[in-house]
Amino acid sequence: MEAVVQLRSLWTNPNNEQEQFVEIKFQDLKVINNVTRNESQSFFKDSLAEDLLGHPHLTDLRKPLLLHYVSGNLEKLFAAKEGNVAIMNLKRGLASLFQMWPHSGTRVENDVTGRCDVLYEVSGKEITKLKDFQSCKKDDFGYTSTNQVFGTSMRGSSKCVYSLESHLIQAMECEESHEIRLNLQSTVGTKINSRQWLLLLSTNPGESEFTQPGLQEVLKAFEELYIPITIHADPVEKKTCTSCHLVTEQLTTLKTKEVDVSKILTTKKFLKVVRLLRQMKKENIFQLLRTADHTVISFLIDAATAALTPESLEALSSFLDSTNRYQGVLLQRFLHACAFSPRPSKGLLNMLTRILSSKIPQKEVQETAIITLGSVIGKMCSAKMCESQEVVFAKNLILDGLKSSTEDSKMMTYLLALKSARLPETIPILLQYTEMSGAVSSIALSALQRLPVEHIDSKVKDRMRQIFNHGNQHFTETVRLAAAEILLNNEPLHMDIRNIIEAIGKEGPEVSRYLASKIQSIQYSDHAARKIINDVLKDLKLNNYNHLSRRGGSTVYSGYMAATKDVMSSYTFDFLFSDYGFLRQSNTNFYTHINGSTMHSVQVSMEAKGLDSLFGNEGAEEDEEIEAEMSAIVLDVQLRPVMIFQGYSDLMEKYWSATGEPENILSTNILIIDHLQALSLQSGLQALIHIQGGLTLDVTGSIEISLLSQQSKSTVRSRGVLAVYAWTEIDTSFRQAGIQTNSEGHAPLTFVNTVSLSQLPISHCLQLKKDSFHYRKSIVIHERFPSGKKFMMQKGRKFTRPGEETSLHQRNSEVCKKLLED
């Protein structure tokens, strides 16, 4: 836009020439195109401003703005009583350009972008103004994901150069730049450049100024036509939805085939439905849920929970009955959606606490609700809402439940909730429960493992040393190894490393083998404890073949899977066997690292007990029941553990009924990225930045056992589709412009663990297979005026990366080659 701007001094303080009351008015407005386009695409040529913007908008823009100006600072603004918000922001932007300080140094200024720190540099007749956007403060608008991996990064700069002559601005050039990028993929986001120029055209004697001694007397002449307005930009008014009558129609077009979570169409549909539900009222959402076909009801529950509006939550609260046994599956679906919510609200938390306060007939649903509550608390605390009344109430609900629990199973559920919450304040409580039975102690230790290193203090480490060294109490092997893990991962002392290495050889064969493998895995990685381990191993009494080379099946692998300029992925696999060759514990972990933040992407843990007793081994621990349990973490969210078998009869029943067919472990639609931000530009324009990411996830597992080959094979297959949409729009009511970036990827993964039981030590082969990776990206640029003239440009690209099997470890590759050939 280009315009002639008239400034007229209405009043000057007779006692202070630095205080003025000034009128600013737009004249001779033109709309120009600063982007080279084809003749057919340029609709600015030969177009009048009134035709493009519309007469009402142009009339509004020509109304004067009054500003109170003191020593280079904008103190107050006054505008016509009725005015368009977007046009008023443009006037604020213009007024802000005249805010200037003729001295070098830093000061705080209020302008259209907020209250910001500004640095001035004066050189002769030139003044340079640098704004620190990171310091700007204004009313909050929007939201973002609590998980930094799924969050955004922003940087901005602003530089204005003023040329002065006799204290008058002769020219001004101002340029600002903003970049908002998705941490997970920096190619997704937006970059905004904005420029403003001022050039003095002429100075002429104006009308006589007001002669009143004070500003208040002057303002009386304008109070009937003008009102005071804020210097900061007002939020642009949200347009009324013009297509809401189509929402129900679009939702009811869902077909069974479209809800296949392995299809990109489902993910795109999910994101679209979430956006539509955010525009709907409670009654309409409730009606959709009540009348939905059984093939799409789970999909709608996922979407309504992700929408996270008061209306959608109230509709879900009316539809779901936690006391109804027949709604157990749907309630589980809702609880999973809550656990994965990228930015849970107080309303969501209150709904969860109400569910827990009711009588839930199914034990599985109640346990899921407790663990989900912990996950939601953790996310709200990371969003600095930990001291809110709702969060404090929810924390006490978990702590009181734990305190009143007398059964191990209930204690374990509440401890898993604390593990999900990751609250440093619960460390003393977790330490108390490390003294309990093996299973309870194990979960308490796993909760401590998820806390940041700065909270693992000397008290925690002393307790871990007691556990690892047996102390005054007997601990299972898995509990003692978990204590050693905490010591190794949290700034261990020299004596801690030495104590762990010295334990190799003193323990049973498999524990010794596990510890040796763990130390060697760290030694050849970039682990923080690597340097101390190398220092300790300078002692040849410890660093020798006889001490570190141990026979057995237990092992630890770690390494990196993939790396881009934004993301690094790593893995750790550890397997502990009993001395009689049976699996004791396995942990499969995948991590995502971004800009110093780490997300536990996936963990699959399995622990088995009592299998040695099947063959009458005297070494089997007394009173240890035969059982196996699996636990999982997905995207930093702890899921409810699942009992594979419990007791000898249950084991035999499941063995003979096993078909080897895959069974569903997790099937869900998740909104993992949810970002909305209003960015006020120096021109007064506002940019609305939206980034949404949806993940449809389908995880299945199967177990095959062959008596003939004496092998077992467990397979976990994950089919995930990720779609990320980022769009930036500038809507001034007289002009709409925007850019949208769509990224879609589909990458199935298969993890296979083959175990040979034919001879001791047991051999196991790990395979991580990646199917073909399909990726597609598109960019759409659009522009529209009230006159009906519009412009659109679209481009994109796509590619397919062939599948492959990841090489995990040299020793694993050798074992796999032998087992698979046989």
N, C-alpha and C positions, 0 to 999 in steps of 0.2 A: 504494500500500500504506500502511496505517496500523497502528501498533502502539504498545503501551506498552513502554517500554524501561527496564529496571532497571539502575542502576549501583551497584556495591558496592565500597567500598575494602577491599582485602585486606591491604594493607601500606603504611605510610608510613615513609620513611627517617627514623630518629630524629635524624639530623644534618642533614637537608635536607628540609624540608616540601614542596619542589617536586618531589620524586621519589616517585611512587606506583605501586602495582601494583593494577589495577582490573579488576573483572569486569563485562562487559556481557552482557545477556541479553534476547532478544525475548520479549514476552508479549502475549497478546490480539491476535493478528494479524488484520487485516481486509483484504480486497481490494476497493477502491472504484473507481468509474469517474469519471474527470475529464473525459470528453467527453460532450456531450449526444447521446443516441441515442433512437430510437423505442423504445417498449415492447417490440416484438418483437425488437429488436436488442440489448437490454440483458440480458446473462445474469449480471450481478453481483447483481442484486436477489434477495434471499432465498436467496443462495448462501453456504454456509459456506466459510471459507478452506481447510479440509481437503478439501472436495469439489472445489474448483477446483485446488488445488495438489497434492493427493495426500498421503496420510499420511506416507510416507517423507520427502518434502521438508519438510513442516511440522515433523516431529520433528527433522530436521537443523538447521532454522532456529532451533529453541528451545535448542540446545546453546550454552552460554556461550562467550564469547571473552574472553581475558585480554590485557590490554595494559600495557606498561611505559611510564610517562609521566614525562618529566623536563623541567621548566621549559617546559611547553606543547608539548613535542615528543614525538611517538610514536617510541620507541626500538625496541621489539620487540613482536611479537604472538605469542600462543600459542593453538592451537585443538585441538579433539578430533582424535585420530589419523586417523579416517576421516570424510571429509566431502565433500559435493558441491562442485565447483569454483565453480559459479555462486553458490551460497548462501554460500560462504566469501567471495566477492568482495563480496556485500551486507554482510556483517559488517565487512569491511575499510572499506567506504564509511561505515558508521555510526561506526566508530572514528575515521576521518579527520575527521569533523565536530567532534570534541572537541579537535582540535589547534588551539591558539589562542595568540597572543602578546600580552600586554597593553601593548605599547610600539609607538610609531610607528616605521616604518622598513621595510627590506627584509631578508629572510632566505631561505635555501633550506630547503624542507621536503620530506620524503618522505611521500607519502600514496598512496591507492589509484590515483591517476592517473599517478604517477611522481615523479621528483625535479624540483621546480619552484621558480622564483623567486616569492616572495609578498610583496606590499606590504601593510603594516598602517597604518591610520589610526585613532588613538584620539581620541575626542571625548567627554569626560565619562564617562558609564557605557556608552557605545556604542563598539564596535570594529568597523571595516569591514576585511574581508579581500579583497584583489584578487589573483587568480592569473594569472600570465602563461603561457598554454598554449604559446606558441611556444618557451618556454625548457624545457619539460618533457622529461626524458630517461628512457627506459625501454628495455627490450629490444625490438629491431626485430621487427616482425611485418608481413608483407604485402609489397607491391611496387607499382610504378607505372611508367608509360611514361617512357622517357628523353627523348622529344621534348616540350618544354614546351607546344607547341601542342596536343598530345593529352594533356597532363597535367591536374592538378587544382590548385585553390587552396583554401586552408583558413584560416578565422579562427575564433577562439573567445574567449569571455569568461566570467569567473566572479566573482561578488560575493556575499560572505556578510556579514551584519550580525548581530553578537552584542549582546544587552542583558544587562548584568551588575548584580548587586546583592550587595554583600558578597563579591565575588570568585566568586560562583556564577552560572553561566549561567541566566538566567531565560527567555530566548527566543532563537531563532536562525532566520533566514530566509536561505536560500542559493539562488541561481539561476545556472545556467550555460547557455550557448548555443553551439552549434557549427554552422558552415556549411561544407560541402564542395561545391564547384562544379566542373564541367568547364570548362576554359578555353575550349574551342571553342564551348560553348553553356551559358551560366550557368543556364538553366532546367533543365538536367540536373544532378542532384546530390541533396543532402539537407540538411535543417535539423533540428537536434535541440535541444529545450528540456527542461531537467530542473530540478526544484525539490525542495528538502528543507526541512522545518520541524522545529524542536524547541521544545517548550514544557514548562517545569518544572511538574510536577503536584504533587509533594509531596517533602518530605525527612523521613526517619524514622531514628531510631537503628538501626544495623545490628548484625550480629554483631561480636564482638571481632576486631580485626585481629591478624595475626601479629606477634609481638614480636621475631623474629630481627633481628639488627643489619644483615644484608646480604640482598640479593635472592636470591643463589645458594642460601642456606639455605631461603628460602621456596619456591623453585622445586622443591626436592626433594619437596615434598608433592604436586606436580602432575605429575611426570615420567612416571608410569605412564599417565596419561590424556590428557596434552596434549603437543604438539610445537611447536617454534618454526616460524612461517611468515613469508613475506616480507610487507612492508607494501604493496608494489605488487601490483596485480591480476594473477592468473594468467590465461593464455589459456584461454578456454572450450574444453572438450574437443570435438574434432571428432566429430560423430555418424557412426556407421557407415552407409554407403550402404545404404538399404533397397530400392533399385530398380535396383541394378547389373545384376541378371539381365536387365533390359530393354534394357540398352545395346546389345548386339549386335543385338537385334531392331529397335531404332529405327534403327540405322545401316544395316542391310540393307534398310530400306524406301526408301532413296534411289532415285529414278527418274531417268532421263535428263532428262526435262523439268524436274526440280527443280534440276538443276545448271546451268541457264541463268543465267549471271552477270548478266543484265540484270533479273532478277526479285528482288523483295524476299523471296520465299519462300526463295531460295537463301541470302541473307545471314542470315536468321533461323535457318535450318537449320545454317549454318556455326557460328554462335555456340553453338547448342545442342550440336552435336557436339563442339566444343572443350571445353565444360564436362563432357560425359560422358567424353571421353577422359582427362581429368585424374583420373578416378576408377578408371581401368582399369589392369590389370597389363600388363607387357611382352608376355607370351605371348598375351593376348587381342588386343592392338593388332596384333601381328605377324600373327596369324591373319586379322584383318580385312583387312590390307594384302595378304596373300598370296592371299586368295580373292576380292578385290574385282573387280567387273566393270570392263572398260576404260573404261566411261562415267563411273565415279565415282572411279577410283583417284587422279586428279589432285586431286580435291576432298578426299579423305582425307589425301593428303600435305600439302596446305595446312593442314588441321585438326590433324593430328598434330604438325606443326612448331610451329603456334601454341600448342598445349597446353603445350609446353616443360617437361614433367615428365621426370625421369630415365627413367621407363618408356617414354614415347613416343619419346624420342630413341634409346634402346637398340633399340626395335622398328624405327625407321627405319634405324638403322645396320645391323641384321641384314637388312633387306629390300633396301636400296639397295646396289648393287655398282658402284662408280665405274669399275671396269675392264671392265664389261660394255657393249659398244657399243650393245646394244639397249635399255639403260635410260637412254640419253642424255637423252631428252625428260623422263622422270620426275626425273632428277637435276637438270636445269635448273629444273624446277618447285620442287623442294626448295630449291635455292639462292636462287631468287627469294623464297620464303617466309622463308628465313633473313635475307635482306637487309632485308625489311620488318618483321622481328620488333620489337615495341615495347620489349622489355626482354631482349635476348639474355643467355644465361647462360654460365658457364664450360663447361658440358657441351656446349652448342651450338658454342662456339668450338673446343673440342677435336675435335669431330666434323668441323668444317670443315678443321682442320689435318691430320687423318688423311686426308681425301679428297685434299687437295693433295699429300700425301706419296706417294700411290699413282700408278700410271701411268694417266692418263686418256686414252683413245684419241682423243676428239674435242677439237680445238683450241678450239671454241666453248665447250664445257663447262669446260675448264680456265681460259679467260679469265674466264668468269662466276664461277667459284669464287674466283679471285684478287680480283676486284673486290668480290665479296660479303664476303670476309674483311676487306677494308678498311672496308666499311660496318659490320660487326659490331664491329670494333675501335673505330671512332668512337663508336658508341652506348655501348659499355662504358666508354670513357674519360669520356664525359659523365656516366656514373653513378658516377664516382670509383673506377673499377676499373682504371685505366691502369697501375698499378704491380704488379698481380697477376702471378704467374709465368706464367699462361696467356696473358695479353695481351702481355707482354714477348716471349714466344716467338713469338707470331703476328706482332708487329711486325717482329721480326728475320727472320722467314720472308719477308716482303715486301721488306725492305731488302736482304737477301742476294740475293733473286731479281733485284731491280733492278740491283744491283752486278754480277752475273754475266751480265747480258743483253748481247748484242752486236748483236741485231737490233732495228730500230726498233719493230717490231710488239710484241715482248716488253717493251721499255722502256715503250711506251705503255700496255700493260695494267697493269704495276706502278705506273706514275704515276697511272693512274685509281684504283687501290686507295688510294694516298696521298691522292688527291683526295676519295675517299669517307671516309677516316679523319679528315681535317681535323686533323692533329696539328701544332701550332706548332713542335714540335721538329724537324720535317722541312723547315723553311724553307731552311736552308743547302743541303740536297740538291736541293730544287726549283729553287733559284737556279742550281745547277750545270747542270741539264738545260735551262734556258732558253737555253743556248749551243749546243744541239744543232740538228738539222735542223728544218725548219718544223713538221712534225706533232708531233714530240716536244716541241719548245719550246712549241707551242700548248697541249698538255695540261698541261705544267708550270705555265704561266701560269694556266690555268683552275683548277688546284689552289690556287694562291695567291689567286685571286679569292674562294674559298669560306672563307678564314680571317677571323676577326674583325679589326676595324680596329686593335685595340690591339697586334696582332702584326705589322702591316705597318710596320716601323721604317725608319730612314734608309737602312740597307743595301739593303733591298728597293726602296725608292723610287729610290735612286741607280741600281740595276740597271734599273729600269723606264725611267728617263730615258735611259739608254744605248741601250736597245732602241728606244725611240720615235725617238730622234735618230740612228738607224743605228749609232752607236758605231763600233767597229772591225770590224763584221761585217754582212753583208747579211741582213736579215730580211724575211719576206713581209709583205704588207700586213695580213693578219689577225693576225699575231703583234704587229706594231707597234701596231695598234689595241687589242689586248688589254692591252698595257702601258699605253696611255693610259687605258683603262678602270680599271685598278688605281689609277693616280694620281688620277683623278677621284673615285673612291669611297672613298678613304682619307685624309681630311683633307689635301687638296692645298695646296701653298704657292701664293702669288700668282704666283711665277715659273712654276710648272707650268701653271697655267691660261693664262697669257700665252703660254707656249711652244706650247701646243696650239692656241690661237686663231691665233697667227701662222703656224702650219703650214698653215692653210686658204689655199689659193691656191698654195702652193709644191708641194703634192702633186698627184697626178693628179686629173682631174675628179671621179671617183666617190669617192675617199678624201676630197677636199676637201668634197664634198657631204655625206658621212657625218659628218665632224667638225662641220660647221656645224649639221647637224640634231641631232647629239648635244648640242652646247652650248645650242641653242635649246630642246631638250626639257628639259634641266635648269633652264634659266632660268625656265621657266613651270611649275615643279613645287615641291615642298617638299624637294628634294634638299639634302643638307648642304653641297654646294659652291655652292649658288645665290648666296649673298651675295658670295663671292669673285669669281664670274663677273660679277656685276653691277658690282663694283668695277673689274675689269679693263676692262669694256666702257664705262666712262666715258671711255676714250681713243677719240676719234672716228676715229682712224686704223684702229682695229680694228672699231668698231661703226658700220658704214655698209653701205649696200645693196650696193655694189660688192664688198665683202669677204665678207659673210655670205650673200648670195643667190647660190647656186650651182645650175647646171643638173645634172640627173642623176637616176637612179632610186634611188640609195642613200638610205635614210631611217631615222629612229629615232622611234618613238612610245612614249609612256608615259602612264599615267593610272591611275585607280581604277575598278574594276569594280563593287564593292558594299561596303556598310558596315552593320554592325549595332552594337549596344552592346558586343558582345564581339569581333567580328572585322572586319578590313578586308582587302579583296582588291585587289591592284594588278597591273599588267601592264607589260611592256616588249616591244616588237617592234623588231628592227633588221635591216635588209637592206643588204648590201654587194654591189654589182655591179661587174663588171670594166668598164674603159673601153670595151669593145666590146659591152656590153649583156648579158653572161651573168652569172647569179647566182654570186657568189663565196662568200658566207656568209649564212646567216639564223639568227636566234635568236628564239625565241618563249618568253617567260617569264611565269609567273604566280606570285605570291607571296601568302602568308597572314601577316598581322601580328596578334599577340595579346599584349597586356601587355608590350611591349618585345621579344618574341621574334618572329623571322621564319622562316618555313618556305618553302623553294623548292618550291612545290606541283608545278609542271610546268615542264619546259624541253624544247623540241624544237629541236635545232640541226642544221643541214645545211651542209656545206662541200663545194664543188665545185672541181675543179682542171682545168686544161688545156683547158677548153672553147673558149677563144679559138683554140687551134691547129687546131680543126676547119676554120676558114676561112682558115688560113694567115696569121694576124696576126703580124707581126713582134714585136709587144709581148708575145706570150706568153712566159712564163718558160721558159728552156731546161730541157730534160730533165724537164719536169713532165708526169707521166703523167695521162691523162684518167681521172678518177675522181670519185665523189661518195659521201659518207658521212653517215649520220644518227646522232646521239647523243641520248639522252634522260635526264632526271632526273624521277622521280616520287616525290612525298612525301619529298623530301630524299635519295632513294636513286638513285645513279648506276647506270644500266643499261649493259650491254655495247653499244658502238657497232655499227651494222650497215652494211656496205658495200652501197650501192645499185647501183653498177656500178664496174668497174675495168678500164680498157682500152677501146679503140675497139670491138673485136669484142663484148665483153660489153655495151657500151652499145647496139649495134645489135640484138643478140639480144633484150635486154629491151624495147627499143622496139617491135619487131615482134610480140613475144609479149604485150605489155601488153593487158589486157582492160578496164581501168577498174573491175574489180570490187574491192570492199574486201578487204584482206588483214589477218589478225590481227597486231597488234603486241604486245599484252600482254593476257593473260586470267588473272585470279588472284582468290583470296579472301584478304583480308588482315585480320589482327587488329591494328588500329591503336591501340586504347585498351585497356589492361589494368591495372586498379587494384584493389587489395585493401588494406583498412586496418582495424585493430582500434582502436576508440576507447573508452578507459576513462572512464566517467562518474564524477562524484563520489559518486553513489549506490552505486557498485560494479557497476552494470549495465555490460555491454559491448555496443557497437554494432559490427557487422561491415558495412563499406561496400564494395560491389562496383560497379565501373563497367566495362563492356565495350563496345567499339565494333568492328563489323565492316564492312568495305568490300569489295564485289564489284565488280571493275573489268574492263571489256571495252573495249579500245582497238583500233580498226581504222583503216586508212589506204588511200587509193587515189590513183592518178595518171591523169589523162586528158590526152591530147595530141591536138590537132586541127590537121592540116596545112592544112585548108581555112580555118579562122578564124585560124590562127597563134596559138593560145592553148593554154596548159597550165593545168590545174586540179588542185591537190592538196587532198585532203580528209582530215581527221583527225576521227574521231567517237569520243567517249568516253561510254560508258554506265556510270554509277556509281550504286550503291545503298548508302546508309549507314544502318546501324541501330545505335543506342546504347541499351543497357539499363543502368539504374542501380537497384540495390536495396539497401536498408538493413534489416538484421534484428537484433532483440534476442532472443537465444535463451538463456533461463536454465534450461533443462531442465524447469522447471515452468510456463513461459509463453513462447510464441513470438509475436512481433509484428514486423511489417515493412511497408515501403512500397516499391513498385516503379514506376519511371517508364520507359516505353518510347517512344523517338522514332525514327521511320523517315522517310527522305527519298529521293526518286528524281529525279535531275536530269541528263538527257543534254545533252551539249554537242557542237557541231559547229563545227570551225574550217576555213574554206575560204580558200585563197590562189589567186586567179586572176591569171595573168600574160599580158599581151599582148606578143607578139614582132613585131608587124606594123611597128613603127617605133621609132626611137630618139628620146629615151630610153625604155626599157622602162617600161610602166605595170603596176602590180600593185594588186590590190584584196584587202583582208583583210576577212573576214566572220566574226564570232563569233555563232553562233546558239544560243540557249538554248531547249530544248524545255520543255513544261509541267513545272512543279515540283510534285510530289505529296508532301505531308507529312502524317504522322499521329502523334498523341501520345496515350498512355493512362497512367492512374495507377491502381494497385491497392493498397488497404490491407487487411491481413489480421491476424487475431489468433486464437490457439488455446491451449487449456488441456489438460492431461492428461486431464481429465474428458471430453473430446470436444467441449466447447462451443467454437464458433468464430464468427468474424465476418469478413465480407468486403464491401468497397465498391469499386466501379470507376466511373471516369468517363474521358472522352476527348474529343478533337476532331480534326478533319482539314480540310485545305483544299487547293486546287489553284491555283497561280499560273500564268496564261497564259504561253506562250512569247513570246520577243522576240528581236530582233537588237540586240546592243550597239553603240552608236555609239562608235567608237574614236577618231577624229580627224577634224577638219574636212576636211583635204586628202584623207584616205583616202576619206571619204564622197563627195567630188566625183569622184574617180577611179572609184570603184565605180559611181556613177550613170552615168557615161559608158560604162564597159566593159559593164555589164550591160544597158544600153539597146541598145547596138550588137549 
